Amino acid sequence: MIKLPELLAPAGTLDAFKTAILYGADAIYAGLPGFSMRARAKITPDEVKTGIDLAHAAGKKVYLAFNLFAHDGEYANLPRVSEMIRYLNPDALIVSDPGVLMWVRENHPNIPVHISTQANICSAASVKFWQNAGASLCVLAREVSHNEFISIRKKCPDIKLEIFVHGAMCMSYSGRCLLSNFITGRPANRGACAQLCRWKYDVILRECETGIEMPISEDNRGAYIMNSKDLCLMPRLGEVIAAGPDSLKIEGRNRSEYYVGSVVHAYRCAMDAYARDPKRFDPAPYMEMLNVLESRGYTTAFFDGPLPPDAHNYDSARSISDYHAAGVITNVADDGFIMELRNEIKPDTEIVFVLPNVMNSAPTKLAQIIDAKTRAVLPKMSAGQNNSIFIPRAWVAQEIADKIVPLVLAYKHK
């Protein structure tokens, strides 16, 4: 069987950690507020430790993001970081700052170092620079085309290379945009980007001498002039794998466990199918699994070189999907399942369970909305405050119900 690259998933919460493990990720990356691009991560150091222990028990690796660009004053905090690194015991540290890299090599010489996408590595020369500095893996910039990757792989055969295959795109070189920091005070390279590129703008032409402002007429594309579609290399996954990357990375530090599980599930199934029969691999069924997720539309971005005309969504920054995350099954009973809601739900809604190693599952129709706490029948229920509904087992196909039970018990145990 063909050797596949590692499938690397994000974890911004402990639930996302658990989900990535259960749905087939080979490795997980996480970070800590203040020391990485995960400034808004909803995960504590103790939860990261729990996630790392769970991953190691399952034979998975965990990489800790430490990819801030440090100012002089922040080096005074690094002794405390050393204690945290020893406590967490990650499999590698993801860094982007040369000074931080030097500090890691001096203070944690036995921990492998991965160079973050924040370093904007676009050439074999840059890869060799970081390799000579002690890196064991380089995450290439999203701006690197497929042909450029092939060339870099050939020139750099003895260092691991990682590429992004799925997730949000940055309008600047990743993390280097100043719009958010300048206008809102939220720095992009600390994971606090306000995503001003997703906002709607009115474009005004100012005549310098007279001070007259003239509105520029908009065409039917609207005014979302910097709103990139989301990266998705599933349609080209066969070419991606054949080129020999060591790791395929999914973006999503602030994404829900539903998103993490669904994307990992799709790529896990697709990669395994490619390994079984690369000549007959068809990405279409796995693309359908991704199309139900909320997204801004998909693009292969720089895969073929310069961005294609359809790489941006000028009409809206909202999701184009007709589907929403219904909820997460959090408990099982003899007579049914408890689902914690992620969106409002009404009677006659059809839900589809996303299960590891299951390509398709029959939809389940919710004939009634039953409050999980009181078992009262309600006209509808909103998400929030751990609101949950009860789904009678009789409503769920037997083969699906039999798969849900061990999965939820494993999730609860972890």
Buried (B, 14 or more C-beta within 10 A) or exposed (E): EEEBBBBBBBBBBBBBBBBBBBBBBBBBBBBBBEBBBBBBBEBEEEBBBBBBBBBBEEEBBBBBBBBBBBEEEBEEEBEEBBEBBEEBEBBBBBBBBBBBBEBBBEBBEEBBBBBBBBBBBBBBEBBBBBBEEBBBBBBBBBBBBBEBBBBBBEEBEEBBBBBBBBBBBBBBBBBEBEBBBEEEEBBBBBBBBBBBBBBEEEEEEEEEEEEEEEEEEEEEEBBBBBBBBBBBBBBBBBEBBEBBBBBBBBBBBBBBBBBBBBBBBBBBBBBBBBBEEEEEBEBEEBBEBBBBBBBBBBBBBBBEEEBEEEBBBBBBBEBBBEEBBBBBBBBBEEEBBBBBBBEBBEBEBEBBBBBBEEEEBEEBEBEBBBBBEEEEEBEEBEBEEEBBBBBBBEBBEEEBBEBBEEBBEBBEEB
